[in-house]
Structure formats: C-alpha cells, structure tokens
Amino acid sequence: MSTTTARPDPAELEAVPRHLAFIGMGGNLGDVRAGLLSALAGMAALPGTALAGVSSVYRTRPVDAGGPDYLNAVAVLQSALGPQELLRGLQGLEKAHDRERPFQNAPRTLDLDLLWYGGRQLHSPTLTLPHPRMMQRAFVLVPLTEVLAKQVGGMASALAAALPAQADIGALAAAQGIEKLGELA
C-alpha cells in the first residue's frame, strides 16, 4: 500500500496564518547569481508563500568545504506551509537546479537552508530549527542581519535579539572572508 502526500489547496492556504521564515541561499557552481534569482521566484511560487524580502548578495570563501567561492544571500518568506512542507519545497527547488549531494559540504549549484521559522524550535531527523550552525557562519549572519534591519517587529525582532552582537558578527565576517557585492536582483 502506498501513501501519497496531498498538495495543499492554494485557496485553502489563503485562510491559513502565514509564518515568517528566513532562508539561507548559496551556491558555488555554475551561474550562481541566476540560480539564486530563479530560486527566489521559485520560493515565491510555493503554495501559500510570498517573498517578503531579500538581502544583498555576498561572496564568501568556503567554510568547512572546498571549491570556488560562494555567493550567499538570505530571503524572507511569509508562508502558510508548515516547516516540513516548506523544507520539501526548498529541496524540490534545489533538485530542479541540479543540486547533488555526493558528500557533506560538497560544492553545489544551489543550497537553500531553512534557518528560522516563526520562532519554532524543532528537532526531527530531517529538520532542526533554528538552523544548528547559523550562529557560527558569517555567510548567514551578515545577510541575515541586513535583511532583519528591513523587517518590522514581532518575530523578526525576536530573531534579531537572539543573534550575536554586531562586533562578534563583524569579527566572524573578517575571519571568514565576506565581501558584499550589492543587490541580488
């Protein structure tokens, strides 16, 4: 007996409350800027989901990985999808961009990490929230801080309060080699 996952009805999702989600975006293979732009459009097209903001794009040296430098950014979504459904949507976008996982931290065409979802804490075999390594990664913290400055109140303020001090983020950015390139679009 097989089970299938029912896709949410877009009309029904309009009545569901939306949660603020922050997505780490990156890649270091192929035309990464085009892949990031395509991923933004793909995230905005997920059922019950709207793009609420995006940081600048940053070039970063690989951290715990090899290969060429990465381009990184952080997107903000408002989504009626639950965290697991949103994760599946993000993984579908990665797959559509030919993401392969031959080994941990392998170079990649597109990486979409669910960093934070509505203040939830979750520990499951497929998802940990908040993202367990985001506080040690300048390529997440720098664009996250930038995009948080554009968000107003509520859950965004709670996430901003949980981040390391700006001086600590700056020191981490210097150690990990972060360079702001400008707007993604």
Secondary structure, DSSP 8 states (H G I E B T S, - for coil): ---------HHHHTTS--EEEEEEEEE-SSSHHHHHHHHHHHHHTSTTEEEEEE--EEEE--SS--SS-EEEEEEEEEESS-HHHHHHHHHHHHHHTT---SSTT---S-EEEEEEETT--EE-SS-EES-TTGGG-HHHHHHHHHHHTTS-SHHHHHHHHHS--HHHHHHHHHHHTEEEEE---
